[in-house]
Amino acid sequence: MDLYNIEDNIYNKICLSCGKIFIGKGQDVYGLCQNCKSNQQYKSEVMADWIVASNNYFLIIKMCIDGRKTPMYHIWSKTSLSDIGVIKWYGAWRKFCFFPIEDTIWDNKCLSSIIEFLDEVNKNYREERKRK
C-alpha cells in the first residue's frame, strides 16, 4: 500500500480520538473519522512520517531519526512538494529553531504560522522535560 500518492493526494491517517488508521484524501488535519464517525482531529502520514501541521501554503512533517534525541520537522511546499525549511533543535539556544532552505521566500503569514508552531513545540518540549 502506498503511504502517499502525490497525484491523488491520498494519505494514511490516524484518528486522535480512537487511534484507528485509515486512508483518506487531502492533507487536512481535521475531518470525519471513518471508524468512530466523530469529527475529530487526525494525523496524516507522508512517506512514513506524520503531518503535524498544515495550512494553505505548506505542510510540517515530523521526522524521528534513530540516534537523535529530538525530532526534526520538515516544511514542505504544497505547490512544489519540496523541502523549503526545517525546524530542529539548536543546542546553543536550547530550543527548537527554524532553518529556512536557501533562496526560499517567506511572507508574514507563513512566518507567523512558523512562529506559532515553534512556540507550541518548545512549550511541549519543556513540559515533557519537566515530567521526566
N, C-alpha and C positions, 0 to 999 in steps of 0.2 A: 504494500500500500504506500503510495506517495504521501509524504508528510506535508508537502507543499506543492501546489500546481499553479504556476505563475499565470498561465493562460486563463484558467477558470477561477482563480482566487479561492481555492478550496483548501481548508486548513483542518488539522486536528484541533479540537477544542476540549477544554475540561471545565465543567461547571464548578464554580467555587462554593455552591450550595450543597450539591450531592456528591461531587467528586467523579461523576461519570464522564468518560472520554467519548466524544462523538465527532463526526465530521460535519463541517458547516462551511458556508460561503462567507467570504469577507474577513477583514482583519478586526472588525469592531470588537470591543471588549465587553459589550452588553448585548443581551439577546435572550430569546426564549430557549431554555434548556429542553432538549428532546427527550430527556429522561424524567425529570421531576416536574416538567411543564411550568416551572416558575420563571419569571422574568428576572433573571439574576445576572450578575457579572460572571464572566468566564474568561479563561485564558486561551489564547490561540498559539499554536505551535508552528514554527517555521524552521525547517531543516533541523529538527530535533531540539530546538531551543524555544523558549516561551516568549511570546509577545507580552510585555508587561505594561505597555502604554502605546496609545495610538492617537493621532489627530489627523487633520486633513492633509498634512504635508509629509509626515514621517512616522515610522514605527520604532519603538525601542524594544530591543530583543535582549533578554538576559542570557548570558553565557557563563556557565560554571565550568571552569577549567581545572582538571586534576593538577594538584600541586600549588594552586593559587589559594590564598586564604580568603580572598574577597572575589565576588563575581565581577564580570565586566558587562557593560550594557552597550551593545552596538546600535547605532542610529542609522536606519535605512531610509533612503528617499523612497516615497511611494511612486514617484513618476519614473525614476530610472532604476529602481530596485538595486541600488548600490549603496555601499557603506559611505556615510558622509560625516561620521564622527563616532566617538566612543566616550563613555563615562566609565572611569576606573578609579581605583584608589590611588591617591597621591600622598605618599608617606610623609613628605616634608610638611604638608599642611594638615596631615592626619584627618583627611576626609576624602570623599568622592569628588572628583572634578571632571569638567567637560574638556575634551580634547578634540576640536574640530579637525577634519581632514583638510589638508592644504588646498587652497583655491575653492573652498565652498563659501556660499553666501548665505547669511542668516539675517532675517529681519526681526523686528521687535516681537512679533507674535511667536515665531519659532524659538527665540531666545527666552521668552517668558515661560514657554512650555518646558524648556530645558531647566530653567531655574526652579520651577515648581517641582519637577521630578527630582532634581538634586536635593532640594530641601527635604523631600519625603524620604529618599534613600538614606541620606545622612542621619535623619531623625530615627528611622527604623534601625539603622546600624548601631547608633548609640544606645538605644533601648535594648537591643539584643545583647550588646556587650555588658550592660548593667545586670541583666538576668543571669549571666554566666559567672 
